[in-house]
Amino acid sequence: MVAIIETNKLTKYYGKSRGILDVDLTIQEGEIFGFIGPNGAGKSTTIRTLLSLIKKTSGDAKIFGLDCHDHRVEILDQIGYLPSEVFYYDNMKAIDLLKYSASFYKKDCTQKIEDLAQKLELDLNKKIEDMSLGNKKKVGIIQGLLHSPKLIILDEPTSGLDPLIQKKFFDIIQEENKNGATVLFSSHILSEVQKICDRVAIIKEGKIISTQKISDLKDHAYKRVNLVFTNQIVDIEIEGMSDVQVQGNSISFLYKGDCNLLLKKLVQYRLQNIEINEPTLEEIFLHYYI
Ligand SMILES: Nc1ncnc2c1ncn2[C@@H]1O[C@H](COP(=O)(O)OP(=O)(O)OP(=O)(O)O)[C@@H](O)[C@H]1O
């Protein structure tokens, strides 16, 4: 297998403050690779170092087997990058901006621009200043993909997209992947990464703390269960519950196991309310990795 991204002890300090420390990542050709961690963990720093937008402090970073810094121009030609926030010259029409972006590549991107705009239901003849945030984001998606890049780097790509467009966006990314693109997908939302990634690296306080197959992570799936009792709280014990927190007549706990067994147990209680949610990323970190 060919490594599309390979870092070895990649480290970046901003002056004296920590950006990332000894990051080792290997992303193989054809993977959709998730990169998750809470705010400030170092996801953007890793990506910006890979793209040579900032200079590493030490360690190595290679893309397509080439040093990211020394071969910056030829590497960037084959990358589609979607930053978390997009800024544009607002008084341009979307089509003009995209044609201008396409002019930097040596291929004809006209058909691809049209196809993507159709899939995302975007009117390219509108001025960007007249567009909603979601539509501006769509322009960013097309801009990142119009040259059919070999590597797609997404930094928190779905912020500002409604669920329907998110679904279309994921379909597009999966299609690009089927056509040969490798994808690095950074996010702080685990459930989002789980939808399309094969493997995921978890970064915390600048360090990679785990790299897992998504299928393995799903086997460990926890739920956060919140119960509000009608009257007095009952002392309940269910196999698979942990991190139990009691407050007034409410109880909250993490549950790992068969949902049907949980429901069977709960049916015997008089409840005023019940909520079953995905645990937060922080909770998952606490229970898996610390
Ligand atoms: N330009 C900068 N100057 C100084 N410190 C920075 C700079 N950019 C990032 N940092 C610090 O580097 C660390 C990693 O930040 P980074 O933005 O890479 O995290 P992140 O995982 O992408 O989080 P977020 O989702 O909030 O962007 C943080 O402690 C942050 O404060």
Ligand as a Chemical Component Dictionary entry (heavy atoms), coordinates in Angstrom:
data_LIG
# 
_chem_comp.id                   LIG 
_chem_comp.type                 NON-POLYMER 
_chem_comp.pdbx_formal_charge   0 
_chem_comp.three_letter_code    LIG 
# 
loop_
_chem_comp_atom.comp_id 
_chem_comp_atom.atom_id 
_chem_comp_atom.alt_atom_id 
_chem_comp_atom.type_symbol 
_chem_comp_atom.charge 
_chem_comp_atom.model_Cartn_x 
_chem_comp_atom.model_Cartn_y 
_chem_comp_atom.model_Cartn_z 
_chem_comp_atom.pdbx_ordinal 
LIG N1  N1  N 0 -1.433  31.267 15.581 1  
LIG C1  C1  C 0 -1.312  30.711 16.780 2  
LIG N2  N2  N 0 -0.540  31.267 17.745 3  
LIG C2  C2  C 0 -0.379  30.701 18.955 4  
LIG N3  N3  N 0 -0.967  29.546 19.337 5  
LIG C3  C3  C 0 -1.758  28.944 18.418 6  
LIG C4  C4  C 0 -1.968  29.493 17.098 7  
LIG N4  N4  N 0 -2.814  28.664 16.421 8  
LIG C5  C5  C 0 -3.107  27.651 17.272 9  
LIG N5  N5  N 0 -2.484  27.809 18.461 10 
LIG C6  C6  C 0 -2.543  26.908 19.625 11 
LIG O1  O1  O 0 -2.181  25.606 19.182 12 
LIG C7  C7  C 0 -2.998  24.633 19.808 13 
LIG C8  C8  C 0 -3.686  23.783 18.743 14 
LIG O2  O2  O 0 -4.640  24.598 18.075 15 
LIG P1  P1  P 0 -5.407  24.145 16.752 16 
LIG O3  O3  O 0 -6.133  25.331 16.196 17 
LIG O4  O4  O 0 -4.486  23.416 15.871 18 
LIG O5  O5  O 0 -6.465  23.111 17.369 19 
LIG P2  P2  P 0 -7.722  22.456 16.689 20 
LIG O6  O6  O 0 -7.724  21.046 17.134 21 
LIG O7  O7  O 0 -7.715  22.702 15.228 22 
LIG O8  O8  O 0 -8.911  23.204 17.375 23 
LIG P3  P3  P 0 -10.041 24.121 16.726 24 
LIG O9  O9  O 0 -11.091 23.159 16.274 25 
LIG O10 O10 O 0 -10.472 24.964 17.882 26 
LIG O11 O11 O 0 -9.397  24.902 15.624 27 
LIG C9  C9  C 0 -3.953  25.392 20.718 28 
LIG O12 O12 O 0 -3.441  25.357 22.018 29 
LIG C10 C10 C 0 -3.965  26.777 20.150 30 
LIG O13 O13 O 0 -4.191  27.740 21.161 31 
# 
loop_
_chem_comp_bond.comp_id 
_chem_comp_bond.atom_id_1 
_chem_comp_bond.atom_id_2 
_chem_comp_bond.value_order 
_chem_comp_bond.pdbx_ordinal 
LIG N1  C1  SING 1  
LIG C1  N2  SING 2  
LIG C1  C4  DOUB 3  
LIG N2  C2  DOUB 4  
LIG C2  N3  SING 5  
LIG N3  C3  DOUB 6  
LIG C3  C4  SING 7  
LIG C3  N5  SING 8  
LIG C4  N4  SING 9  
LIG N4  C5  DOUB 10 
LIG C5  N5  SING 11 
LIG N5  C6  SING 12 
LIG C6  O1  SING 13 
LIG C6  C10 SING 14 
LIG O1  C7  SING 15 
LIG C7  C8  SING 16 
LIG C7  C9  SING 17 
LIG C8  O2  SING 18 
LIG O2  P1  SING 19 
LIG P1  O3  DOUB 20 
LIG P1  O4  SING 21 
LIG P1  O5  SING 22 
LIG O5  P2  SING 23 
LIG P2  O6  DOUB 24 
LIG P2  O7  SING 25 
LIG P2  O8  SING 26 
LIG O8  P3  SING 27 
LIG P3  O9  DOUB 28 
LIG P3  O10 SING 29 
LIG P3  O11 SING 30 
LIG C9  O12 SING 31 
LIG C9  C10 SING 32 
LIG C10 O13 SING 33 
# 
